[in-house]
C-alpha cells in the first residue's frame, strides 16, 4: 500500500530518482530516503530522511547514470553529479560544468542520456543551442561541446517525434522553444496555454488559448502538460474563440502560460529541400529555386535572401544551405541546367541584411549535391563530375 512521508523542508519537490535509496531533489536542497537498516524494506515505520546537499534543482527530471544522479541546478547553469562519498559518508554534488562555465549561458531547458556507443548527456538551452557532455565517470572523463545544427542533421533528445513529410518520407525532429532541427517547414505556430482545461462532454476537452489561430481539421502537437501531451486533430464545435477543442478524456489541469506549448507544423510541398538554422533560431529553407527565411514566430520571408539580379533563369534546385559557425553568413549551392549542360553556383550572403557577398560559378558537368562548412568556414560541396568527389572552397 502507498504511504506518505513528510520531508522537513518548505521547498518544492522537483524530481525523484532511485540509487541504493530514494533521492529527492527540491528547489533548495537534495535528500536521501531509505530504511533505517541496509537492505530492509522502506515502510511507514521504517524510514530515515537525511539532507545530503543544499544546491537546489531546476524543474527538470534528473538522470540516473550508472551510480550517480545528474541534475540541473536551480538557475539552470550547472549540471551536478549526486554521488556517494565514502570520505564524507554522505552524498555530494560536485559541479560538472566547473571547467566550462560559459557553455550553459542562457540556461538548460532539457537533457537526456545516450548510453551507446558512448555515454553522452545531451542538453538544450533556452536559445535553442544543443550541447553534449561526454560522461565516463570510471575513466574520469567529463567533456563539454557545443553543436551547431543545420542541413538535415538530426540529434536525439527526449523531445523527438516523427512527422510525415512530402513524398512519403518520415523525419525525426527536435522541437525546443520553437527551434526545429532536421525538418524543412514552411510554417510553424508556437502558442502557450494559460488557464483551465474545460470538460465539453462527450469525450471532448477545451484547452484555453487566447486568440487561437487554428481551425478545425488542423493537426497540432501539445507538449509540457500533465494530461494532454501528444498530437491532436482539432475539432469544430461551440468552443469560444480563446479555446481549442480536442478529443480526449477530461482531467482537470491548470496551465501557467510558460511551460505548455501548442505547435502547428505545416510541411513544405514539392521537392524535399535543404535547411539550416542560425543561432537565433531562424530557419533558412531552400525550396525548388529560392530561400525562405522562417522566423521563430512562424513569419515567412521569401525575399530576404535573393542574389544580385535575382536567381538565374536556369536555376533548377537548391542543393545546399549552410549557416557559418558564427551565424554571420549563409552559403547556398544552386543547381543550374541549360539543355544538357549542368553546373552549380555557390553564393555567400550576409545574414544581417540578406545581401550577397560573392558568387562562384563552377565549370560544366559539375553537379553539387550537398554542402557543409568546417570550423574555419571553408565551404565543402559534394559534387559529381566523371565520378563523385568533394570540393573545398575557401
Steps between C-alpha positions, in 0.01 A plus 500: 500500500603857444601725788613861537820642644561863588838645401602769755528780244271765355662470155313358200584145393648502148592136440536152656768251398609157622851383588554279807243733657238745381657834410276806500593835348321818605529864402741555789664172605550128434390214729550127550214276614563137600426242768683529830705189421668384179291277270191543717171601341386860513178506706286758686684407821844423360644803320778752531508843329827692481598816315807433285577830323338842471550597134142536377354346183333626184165355400663239274495126575842377614691233306607172659838416346674194643568569871415870487209736452562799272280804558477861383536765770231754588616771257567256214869577460662195664468123462579336834593140573329357807725215608600331825822606676662244729714776649199707609265202551226679306406603149682798347418696182810633320456739205560331164509836321783643715747494210251632244283749687437708186347221297159496675437873470130546430391219732441127450140411408521123449747213501520132405756219536640298207648170620656359180741502328630767741348636819386853406262739674322726249366839617296771332522868597229765503639652178480168313870409530579128528776386741660164568689380807704183451470333841708195597545517877703176517762668279459849656380638165270804505522697174259765368439602138267738316327383183371719217214328324391537143456330164325169566705402803293346779592469867287316757372629833187415695287725278532299178198418282417399144290691251403393145674705233426555134569196284431250778815572703508491876743736675610512862514847650564686825266776607631722779377853563390533139833390352474198270792289384506269201165574333411739216189700588310784338299605804503452874287654770609488864247595770482448876194380695384714792195418716292192581410202285122474451284189467278549196347154536481204265874436522592852388728735694541875451849641565546874567689696232454874471438606139561150368577506124427138413203346320318167518684220324850631567746279684684650796760363737458574871799478735561584866164398650429235761199343327479620140838451330491366146378572147132586452271586211302807602122465515223743411229597747366775721827574678587863558751680275757468778486118518590202286305173502665158509369146545633366830399390850446804719734546797504827692819695432607863520761639260730785606581642157873418517549123489235372257553533127253448217673489164366464148750388235412519130749314283616621163355356182695395194872435518639408842757781526795596718486693824732675745444687826683798649576557869181710541281210387416639154465230235628538142320251279609442141204407283494440120663835417535739789552534874224549759593664829267363770511685832426352843148651494426326168544808279615404149709729278578370151677819391753546783766282332519587129822536292589813308286500187276222633530122465620402149230370267689172456492426875319173571555405864668613823746221587672641811420752777758561776528762777852605603619402847453852636158541329632793293473350151279265301647279225267374225573247223261513202482255209495655150402323179492628141387225259746215578760719675504481881694707752450648848534852635612584852383810685605666825245732666520735800237384749464842664335647190481218242746666260722299265871487590624295206400250234713221348398307188652155435589349167263285295420138591529571872187439703497595873307266730557628854716746695647572842764723662790419732600690815683759285192548278659340195214378280494137387272384217431138415500501120482260207712529187630181342461355849404628843746720685515776762596858415641750753439871449663746741 
